[in-house]
Amino acid sequence: MPETNIEKFKKGREALNEIVLRYGGRNIKRFFTIDTQVYQEGAIPKKYKELLGLVSSLVLRCDDCIKYHIIQCKGEGVNDNELEEALAIGLVVGGSITIPHLRRALQAWDELKDIE
């Protein structure tokens, strides 16, 4: 069976992160640690933090970040309706320029659902 786009993304991201951390000094490594820590379970559940990350990534139009948060949202049990409402907020805040990114986000979501 051919490798899915999601699987390729995960492998590529992991390989690139290894390179960054190999070259990265204290400041880069600290940033990566903070990024990991802010999404941990806390007063706001991890599921909602991932949705926040997804909306922020959509508004900033970062396809890699969008795909990462889509994967995390699926893993945290986000359902279709929750995803749609969160993406609608991102669309309203970000405007029509986010539509191509919205398309790719939903394409990734579909692919994740097909993998199940």
C-alpha positions in Angstrom: 0.0 0.0 0.0 1.4 3.4 -0.9 2.4 5.8 1.8 -0.2 8.5 2.6 0.4 12.2 2.5 -0.1 12.2 6.3 2.5 9.5 6.8 5.0 11.3 4.5 4.4 14.5 6.5 5.0 12.8 9.8 8.2 11.2 8.6 9.5 14.4 7.0 8.6 16.6 10.0 10.4 14.2 12.3 13.5 14.1 10.1 13.6 17.8 9.8 13.1 18.4 13.5 16.1 16.0 14.2 18.3 18.2 12.0 17.1 21.4 13.6 17.7 20.0 17.1 21.2 18.7 16.0 22.2 22.2 15.0 20.1 24.1 17.4 21.6 25.8 20.4 20.0 26.5 23.7 17.5 29.1 22.4 16.1 27.0 19.6 15.8 24.0 22.0 14.1 26.1 24.6 11.6 27.3 22.0 10.8 23.7 21.0 10.4 22.8 24.6 8.0 25.7 25.3 6.0 24.7 22.1 5.6 21.2 23.4 4.7 22.3 27.0 2.0 24.8 26.1 -0.1 22.1 24.4 -0.1 19.8 27.5 -3.2 19.1 29.5 -3.9 21.9 31.9 -6.7 24.3 32.9 -7.6 24.2 29.2 -7.9 20.6 28.0 -5.3 19.5 25.3 -8.1 18.9 22.8 -9.1 22.6 22.9 -5.5 23.8 22.9 -5.0 21.8 19.6 -8.1 23.5 18.2 -6.6 26.9 19.2 -3.3 26.0 17.5 -5.2 24.9 14.4 -7.2 28.2 14.2 -4.0 30.2 14.8 -2.2 28.3 12.1 -5.0 28.8 9.6 -5.0 32.5 10.2 -1.2 32.6 9.8 -1.6 30.4 6.7 1.1 27.9 7.8 0.2 24.6 6.0 2.8 22.5 7.9 1.3 23.8 11.2 -2.2 23.3 10.0 -1.5 19.7 9.1 0.3 19.1 12.4 -2.6 20.4 14.4 -5.2 18.5 12.3 -3.3 15.3 13.2 -3.2 16.3 16.9 -6.9 17.2 16.8 -7.8 13.8 15.4 -5.7 12.1 18.1 -7.5 14.2 20.8 -10.9 13.0 19.6 -12.1 16.2 17.9 -15.1 15.4 15.8 -16.3 16.8 12.4 -18.6 19.4 13.9 -16.0 20.7 16.4 -13.4 20.9 13.6 -15.8 22.7 11.3 -16.7 25.3 13.9 -13.1 25.9 14.8 -12.2 26.3 11.1 -15.1 28.7 10.6 -13.6 30.9 13.3 -10.3 30.9 11.5 -12.0 31.7 8.2 -13.8 34.7 9.7 -10.7 36.0 11.4 -8.3 35.3 8.5 -10.6 36.1 5.6 -10.9 34.6 2.2 -7.1 34.3 1.8 -7.3 31.3 4.2 -9.6 29.3 1.9 -6.8 27.4 0.1 -5.4 26.4 3.5 -8.9 25.5 4.7 -9.1 23.2 1.7 -5.9 21.5 2.5 -6.8 21.2 6.2 -10.0 19.4 5.3 -8.2 17.2 2.7 -5.8 16.1 5.5 -8.8 15.5 7.9 -10.4 13.3 5.2 -7.2 11.4 4.8 -6.9 10.8 8.6 -10.5 9.5 8.6 -9.7 7.1 5.8 -6.7 5.8 7.7 -8.8 4.8 10.7 
